[in-house]
Amino acid sequence: MPTYANTVNSEDLLIGAGRCAATVRYSVFGESQTVDEALLLPEVEKWVKQRNLDAGVPLSAFRVLLGSLGDADASLIACRDITGLVGFGLLPNGGFSYGEPGRHGLCVRADWSSGQSQIYGLAGDEVTGVRVVLGPMAHKCAVKNNAFFLETTCDEAPSIDAIIASLKDARAVSFEFCSDTMNRDLRCDYER
């Protein structure tokens, strides 16, 4: 699975083993690109070239899932190729991840610099909300356009303990991070 983490202060946190790439539904990729998204294509192209990325999809396949995010007024962009692999990142200064989605379509990434951390990612159609557990605090993130975003203050890389996804059928799924590797796979801790 190719993954890219092309910024110094970033961590690729793709969730799961990705055995379900072709079956995960992200309705946002079935929608037509908006005029606002088309206007961002030159910026997306510059961002992709700066990172020497090739997600195997045309630039017109990139979607702006969330905009005006955090202090940097960033945009969360994403693409999906014909095999089901997904790519996503923060424009203009964030990193980029590309690979197979995890269970329930969850993919997570963390970037940090200058006392700020951004934790963001993708969520499949059945996910209605995400909570990011940082130490004793669970931060609630809304899911919109199959994406979520959280910005927090930090002096170093955020220590994510778990991601809890709320599903449409009222179940909650918790994914707990292993702390011994840079590219952390998550295991499903419980599903209820």
DOZALO-123428 format. One record per atom (N, C-alpha, C): x, y, z; residue in one letter. Coordinates in steps of 0.1 Angstrom, whole numbers, padded with zeros to 4 digits, always signed. Last residue first. Layout:
BEGIN
XYZA/...
// end
This chain:
BEGIN
-0200-0018+0196R/-0212-0021+0203R/-0224-0013+0197R/-0168-0029+0195E/-0179-0025+0186E/-0192-0028+0193E/-0134-0022+0204Y/-0148-0027+0207Y/-0158-0022+0196Y/-0110-0020+0190D/-0110-0023+0204D/-0124-0029+0208D/-0095-0027+0161C/-0109-0024+0166C/-0109-0029+0181C/-0063-0012+0159R/-0071-0024+0160R/-0085-0020+0165R/-0045+0007+0136L/-0054+0006+0147L/-0061-0007+0147L/-0011+0013+0129D/-0023+0006+0125D/-0032+0006+0138D/+0010+0040+0125R/+0003+0032+0134R/-0010+0026+0128R/+0041+0047+0117N/+0028+0044+0109N/+0020+0035+0118N/+0057+0045+0140M/+0054+0058+0134M/+0041+0057+0126M/+0049+0025+0169T/+0053+0026+0156T/+0049+0040+0150T/+0038+0021+0195D/+0052+0018+0193D/+0057+0020+0178D/+0012+0024+0203S/+0021+0035+0204S/+0035+0033+0201S/-0018+0018+0187C/-0006+0012+0192C/+0004+0023+0193C/-0051+0032+0193F/-0037+0033+0187F/-0027+0025+0194F/-0082+0018+0188E/-0072+0022+0198E/-0059+0022+0191E/-0114+0026+0179F/-0101+0021+0174F/-0090+0027+0183F/-0147+0018+0185S/-0135+0024+0190S/-0123+0017+0184S/-0179+0025+0174V/-0168+0017+0172V/-0155+0024+0176V/-0213+0024+0183A/-0200+0031+0184A/-0189+0021+0182A/-0245+0023+0168R/-0234+0017+0173R/-0222+0027+0174R/-0266+0036+0154A/-0264+0039+0168A/-0253+0031+0175A/-0264+0033+0127D/-0273+0024+0134D/-0271+0025+0149D/-0245+0052+0119K/-0259+0055+0117K/-0269+0046+0124K/-0219+0054+0144L/-0225+0049+0132L/-0240+0052+0131L/-0191+0071+0156S/-0205+0069+0158S/-0211+0065+0145S/-0159+0061+0164A/-0168+0065+0154A/-0182+0062+0158A/-0131+0072+0181I/-0144+0065+0183I/-0153+0071+0172I/-0097+0066+0184I/-0107+0073+0175I/-0120+0065+0178I/-0072+0071+0209A/-0083+0063+0202A/-0091+0072+0193A/-0050+0086+0215D/-0052+0073+0222D/-0062+0065+0214D/-0025+0105+0201I/-0039+0101+0199I/-0040+0087+0205I/-0007+0130+0208S/-0007+0116+0213S/-0022+0112+0212S/+0007+0152+0184P/-0004+0148+0193P/-0003+0134+0196P/+0041+0164+0188A/+0031+0156+0180A/+0020+0152+0189A/+0041+0193+0208E/+0048+0183+0201E/+0037+0175+0194E/+0026+0212+0220D/+0040+0215+0219D/+0047+0205+0210D/-0007+0223+0208C/+0002+0213+0213C/+0017+0218+0212C/-0042+0228+0204T/-0029+0234+0207T/-0020+0223+0213T/-0060+0214+0176T/-0058+0216+0190T/-0044+0223+0192T/-0086+0208+0153E/-0074+0215+0155E/-0072+0218+0170E/-0101+0184+0133L/-0099+0189+0147L/-0086+0196+0148L/-0124+0171+0110F/-0112+0179+0113F/-0113+0183+0127F/-0137+0148+0085F/-0137+0154+0098F/-0124+0161+0100F/-0159+0137+0057A/-0146+0142+0063A/-0148+0148+0077A/-0181+0133+0042N/-0173+0122+0044N/-0159+0126+0050N/-0195+0158+0044N/-0188+0154+0031N/-0178+0143+0033N/-0188+0158+0078K/-0195+0164+0067K/-0188+0161+0054K/-0190+0151+0112V/-0186+0145+0099V/-0195+0152+0088V/-0176+0168+0139A/-0187+0165+0130A/-0182+0159+0118A/-0159+0156+0167C/-0158+0162+0154C/-0170+0158+0146C/-0150+0160+0201K/-0161+0156+0192K/-0158+0164+0178K/-0125+0146+0220H/-0129+0158+0212H/-0139+0154+0201H/-0119+0136+0251A/-0125+0131+0238A/-0130+0143+0231A/-0091+0135+0273M/-0102+0143+0266M/-0106+0136+0253M/-0070+0123+0285P/-0083+0121+0291P/-0094+0128+0284P/-0054+0118+0254G/-0053+0117+0268G/-0066+0115+0274G/-0076+0123+0230L/-0063+0128+0233L/-0061+0128+0248L/-0097+0109+0208V/-0093+0108+0222V/-0079+0112+0224V/-0121+0121+0188V/-0107+0119+0188V/-0103+0120+0203V/-0151+0110+0174R/-0144+0116+0186R/-0130+0112+0186R/-0173+0116+0148V/-0160+0110+0152V/-0156+0117+0165V/-0204+0106+0132G/-0196+0115+0140G/-0183+0108+0144G/-0215+0089+0114T/-0222+0102+0116T/-0214+0111+0125T/-0207+0066+0089V/-0202+0073+0101V/-0209+0086+0102V/-0216+0055+0065E/-0223+0051+0077E/-0218+0058+0090E/-0198+0065+0045D/-0212+0070+0046D/-0219+0066+0059D/-0165+0068+0061G/-0175+0062+0052G/-0189+0068+0055G/-0143+0095+0065A/-0152+0085+0072A/-0162+0081+0061A/-0110+0109+0067L/-0122+0105+0060L/-0130+0095+0068L/-0094+0135+0087G/-0095+0123+0079G/-0108+0121+0072G/-0072+0150+0111Y/-0083+0150+0101Y/-0083+0137+0094Y/-0058+0172+0133I/-0061+0158+0131I/-0073+0157+0122I/-0033+0195+0137Q/-0045+0192+0130Q/-0047+0177+0128Q/-0019+0214+0163S/-0020+0202+0156S/-0033+0201+0149S/+0004+0241+0171Q/-0009+0236+0166Q/-0008+0222+0160Q/+0030+0250+0176G/+0021+0249+0187G/+0006+0244+0183G/+0043+0248+0150S/+0040+0261+0157S/+0030+0260+0168S/+0026+0218+0139S/+0037+0228+0138S/+0033+0240+0146S/+0014+0187+0126W/+0016+0196+0137W/+0028+0206+0134W/-0011+0164+0115D/+0000+0173+0112D/+0002+0182+0124D/-0024+0132+0111A/-0021+0143+0120A/-0009+0151+0115A/-0051+0113+0098R/-0038+0118+0096R/-0036+0129+0106R/-0071+0084+0090V/-0068+0095+0099V/-0054+0100+0096V/-0100+0069+0078C/-0086+0072+0075C/-0083+0084+0083C/-0127+0047+0076L/-0119+0056+0084L/-0105+0057+0079L/-0145+0030+0065G/-0140+0040+0057G/-0131+0050+0064G/-0151+0009+0082H/-0161+0020+0081H/-0155+0032+0073H/-0117+0001+0083R/-0131-0003+0086R/-0139+0010+0087R/-0097+0021+0060G/-0099+0011+0071G/-0114+0008+0073G/-0086+0025+0026P/-0094+0029+0038P/-0095+0018+0048P/-0053+0024+0014E/-0066+0018+0015E/-0073+0022+0027E/-0038+0056+0004G/-0038+0042+0007G/-0052+0036+0008G/-0022+0085+0012Y/-0028+0077+0001Y/-0027+0063+0004Y/-0019+0117+0026S/-0019+0103+0027S/-0026+0096+0016S/-0001+0147+0030F/-0010+0139+0022F/-0008+0124+0025F/+0001+0177+0051G/+0006+0165+0044G/-0004+0159+0036G/-0005+0213+0047G/-0006+0200+0053G/+0001+0189+0045G/-0008+0238+0035N/+0005+0234+0042N/+0005+0220+0048N/-0033+0246+0023P/-0021+0246+0015P/-0008+0240+0022P/-0048+0214+0024L/-0042+0225+0015L/-0043+0238+0022L/-0043+0183+0037L/-0048+0197+0040L/-0040+0206+0030L/-0055+0152+0021G/-0046+0161+0028G/-0052+0174+0030G/-0059+0119+0007F/-0064+0131+0013F/-0053+0139+0020F/-0069+0092-0013G/-0059+0101-0009G/-0065+0113-0003G/-0078+0057-0015V/-0082+0071-0012V/-0069+0079-0009V/-0087+0030-0036L/-0078+0037-0027L/-0081+0051-0026L/-0105+0020-0055G/-0110+0022-0042G/-0100+0029-0032G/-0097+0018-0081T/-0095+0006-0073T/-0101+0007-0059T/-0099+0043-0092I/-0109+0033-0096I/-0108+0020-0088I/-0093+0066-0064D/-0090+0060-0077D/-0100+0049-0080D/-0103+0097-0050R/-0104+0082-0049R/-0101+0077-0063R/-0092+0125-0029C/-0095+0118-0042C/-0097+0103-0040C/-0095+0156-0011A/-0094+0141-0012A/-0097+0137-0026A/-0088+0183+0012I/-0090+0178-0002I/-0088+0162-0002I/-0096+0207+0033L/-0093+0193+0033L/-0097+0188+0019L/-0081+0238+0036S/-0091+0230+0029S/-0087+0216+0030S/-0074+0264+0061A/-0071+0253+0052A/-0083+0246+0046A/-0069+0286+0078D/-0079+0286+0068D/-0077+0276+0057D/-0052+0283+0099A/-0046+0285+0086A/-0056+0286+0074A/-0068+0278+0121D/-0062+0291+0120D/-0056+0294+0106D/-0096+0258+0107G/-0085+0262+0116G/-0079+0276+0114G/-0108+0258+0074L/-0105+0250+0086L/-0093+0257+0094L/-0121+0264+0049S/-0120+0274+0060S/-0117+0267+0073S/-0138+0232+0040G/-0130+0245+0037G/-0130+0254+0050G/-0139+0198+0030L/-0141+0208+0040L/-0133+0220+0037L/-0135+0187+0005L/-0145+0181+0014L/-0149+0191+0025L/-0129+0191-0027V/-0127+0198-0015V/-0138+0194-0006V/-0116+0164-0047R/-0127+0171-0041R/-0123+0179-0029R/-0100+0154-0076F/-0098+0159-0063F/-0111+0167-0059F/-0104+0150-0103A/-0110+0140-0094A/-0109+0144-0079A/-0089+0168-0117S/-0103+0171-0116S/-0110+0161-0107S/-0064+0156-0118L/-0066+0166-0108L/-0081+0170-0106L/-0068+0120-0122P/-0066+0134-0127P/-0069+0144-0116P/-0048+0096-0103V/-0061+0102-0107V/-0059+0116-0113V/-0025+0087-0091G/-0031+0079-0102G/-0045+0084-0106G/-0013+0103-0073A/-0023+0094-0068A/-0030+0086-0079A/+0017+0113-0069D/+0009+0108-0081D/-0001+0098-0075D/+0035+0141-0057L/+0025+0130-0055L/+0020+0126-0069L/+0055+0160-0050N/+0058+0149-0059N/+0048+0138-0058N/+0047+0182-0036R/+0049+0170-0028R/+0053+0158-0037R/+0043+0201-0056Q/+0053+0204-0045Q/+0056+0191-0037Q/+0021+0189-0070K/+0035+0189-0076K/+0046+0192-0066K/+0000+0194-0052V/+0004+0180-0056V/+0018+0180-0062V/+0000+0222-0052W/+0002+0215-0039W/+0006+0200-0042W/-0006+0228-0079K/+0007+0233-0073K/+0010+0225-0060K/-0032+0216-0080E/-0021+0212-0089E/-0007+0216-0083E/-0046+0232-0061V/-0044+0217-0059V/-0033+0212-0067V/-0045+0256-0075E/-0038+0255-0062E/-0036+0240-0058E/-0060+0250-0098P/-0046+0254-0099P/-0038+0253-0086P/-0085+0242-0085L/-0077+0232-0092L/-0062+0237-0094L/-0103+0260-0074L/-0092+0256-0066L/-0082+0247-0073L/-0124+0261-0092L/-0115+0273-0091L/-0103+0270-0083L/-0136+0236-0087A/-0129+0238-0100A/-0119+0250-0099A/-0148+0242-0063E/-0137+0232-0063E/-0129+0234-0076E/-0167+0261-0072D/-0157+0265-0062D/-0145+0255-0062D/-0183+0244-0088V/-0175+0255-0094V/-0164+0260-0085V/-0179+0210-0078T/-0186+0223-0078T/-0177+0233-0085T/-0181+0178-0093Q/-0173+0188-0087Q/-0180+0201-0088Q/-0208+0156-0085S/-0200+0164-0094S/-0192+0174-0087S/-0205+0127-0064E/-0211+0139-0067E/-0202+0147-0077E/-0191+0105-0055G/-0201+0103-0066G/-0208+0116-0071G/-0177+0113-0034F/-0169+0110-0046F/-0179+0108-0058F/-0196+0114-0013V/-0190+0126-0018V/-0183+0124-0032V/-0201+0088-0004S/-0210+0094-0014S/-0204+0107-0020S/-0182+0062-0001Y/-0180+0077+0002Y/-0189+0084-0008Y/-0181+0030+0010R/-0189+0040+0003R/-0186+0054+0008R/-0160+0002+0005V/-0163+0014+0013V/-0170+0024+0005V/-0152-0017-0013T/-0165-0018-0008T/-0169-0006+0001T/-0125-0015-0020A/-0135-0013-0030A/-0150-0013-0025A/-0112-0018+0005A/-0111-0006-0002A/-0122-0004-0012A/-0110-0037+0026C/-0123-0034+0021C/-0123-0022+0012C/-0087-0040+0040R/-0091-0052+0032R/-0104-0049+0025R/-0072-0023+0056G/-0076-0019+0043G/-0081-0030+0034G/-0065-0025+0082A/-0057-0032+0073A/-0061-0030+0058A/-0068+0006+0101G/-0072-0007+0096G/-0062-0013+0086G/-0062+0040+0092I/-0068+0030+0101I/-0071+0017+0094I/-0033+0058+0088L/-0044+0051+0082L/-0049+0040+0091L/-0018+0081+0096L/-0024+0072+0106L/-0036+0065+0099L/+0012+0097+0093D/+0002+0090+0085D/-0005+0080+0094D/+0021+0128+0105E/+0021+0113+0108E/+0009+0107+0100E/+0045+0155+0105S/+0032+0149+0101S/+0033+0134+0104S/+0066+0175+0100N/+0059+0173+0112N/+0045+0167+0109N/+0075+0174+0073V/+0084+0170+0084V/+0076+0167+0096V/+0055+0158+0048T/+0059+0170+0056T/+0067+0165+0068T/+0046+0135+0034N/+0057+0144+0029N/+0059+0157+0036N/+0038+0107+0034A/+0038+0116+0045A/+0049+0126+0043A/+0019+0083+0016Y/+0028+0095+0015Y/+0027+0103+0028Y/+0018+0049+0008T/+0014+0060+0016T/+0024+0071+0015T/+0008+0021-0010P/+0016+0033-0010P/+0010+0043-0001P/+0008-0012+0000M/+0000+0000+0000M/+0009+0012+0000M/
// end
